[in-house]
Amino acid sequence: MISPEIIDDAVKIIMKGYSQYEYFFSQLKSAAWIRPLMDRDFFKKPAGKELHDSGEYWARWPESKYLARVAASGAQDVVAAFQEMPKTDNPLIHADIVEAALKIPVEMAASLSKIEREWLKTQSYVSLFAQDYGTLISHLAKGGETTEALEFARTLLDIIPDPRFVDADVDSDTDDGFGFASSPRPKPRLRDWYDIVLENNMPDLVLAADIESVKLFSNLLAKAIMLSHRDPLSLQPNDYLEIQLPNLEEIDEVSRRDTRVLLAKNLLKAVEQTISKEIGNLTQILEILEFHNWTIFTRIALHSLSRIADSAPVVCKRYLLDPNQFHKHGINSEYFHLLQNSLESMSEDEMDTVFSWIQNGPLEISDFMSNGEEERERYVKSWKCRRYHVCRSKLFGHFKDEYKRLHDDLGPEGTATFQRPSNSIHTRFGPLSPCTVEELCDHTNTELIEYLS
């Protein structure tokens, strides 16, 4: 217990000047001073910006540095001091709040997390100490404060709309600087730290929150897709992420800059981690993915099912025997990978259904092909042969005969894999195209224009 006389003498010295004030708080190592100083109106005037010759800078606040330093030994008083502190936009003070939260029991850290959540909502860009925010999510998740960990992650990982398109007409003449209409470019609040926080801290959240984490990442991904198009509802279900993310297992350095790609990859991890923990979660997870009417969610569902095809044959067949899934653009790789892994559980009647769809050919052929009927005919042959080839071990009757004729005619072209590499077409200049010729041909004119834009 510190006597009132000692407190009063210390305050008199502090008030002589900034040097004495800063030195006092930099040397103070006991949490016993917090309450007496609070009673004397300290911790209530957070530092703002300081003007220097080179510009304005946020000032460090010795009082918040002190609170962060002694948090481990005076958790309750530290939380009370920060809760009574007026709101501030000083990021250095918020860094001290997070440092304190990481040193105290998790149930009290949740109180400081709520302060930070409210401040983050007012910020469109966070870069200073961003990794500490990720660590706070792990701290909360590991300590059992799952609800607060989810809410903090929702705020920290949120997507900020492109300001050029906020409240703008979709027919606005906003262009890319070259005279072409540009697409919106939403940014995550964390910007350059997004992928690091996703990789380092989200596994802890998924482990603690299970299905709720899948909901979180699904909603974030859907929001990122919606904000990336001028008129997204007119495009559904086409999100064109098979262009940026042709292979769900890999992300190249260029694609890593795309928030949608990072979220899709993280959602896939969350889905697979949650299913591997408890197969009973599968039905609810698929419902979450199916709720979002974008191709990437179907791709993630099919890819995840291909990993557990032996354990969930009935669910796999629900997708495989749906003609809409068979003909849907952008999911060939995942659909036929699942089919290949499910062949042993498919009956002859079920395979007859799939073979009949193949025999009937594609529902439409893009006008992208310009060399006339001969090129279209060869495209259809290749389209059929590649699909037959995936399930050649189950072929029978006239389907088997047709496959043999096509294979003899096309050779290696008819056995090309559906597994899309990160980059599959080289150009003389510019970036590499992740799409094969057949995949480009599968797109309609509208889809090709959207891709090129």
SULSULKA-V862300 format. One record per helix or strand. SS is the DSSP state (@ for helix, = for strand). FROM is the first residue (numbers start at 0). TO is the last residue. Records with the same first field share a line. If there is no record, write none. Layout:
SS=FROM-TO / FROM-TO
This chain:
@=3-13 / 17-26 / 32-38 / 61-68 / 74-83 / 90-100 / 105-119 / 129-141 / 145-155 / 162-164 / 190-208 / 210-225 / 231-233 / 240-243 / 254-256 / 258-276 / 278-290 / 294-306 / 312-319 / 322-326 / 331-344 / 347-359 / 372-389 / 391-393 / 396-414 / 436-441 / 444-451
==48-51 / 54-57 / 158-159 / 174-174 / 180-180 / 186-187 / 424-424 / 432-432
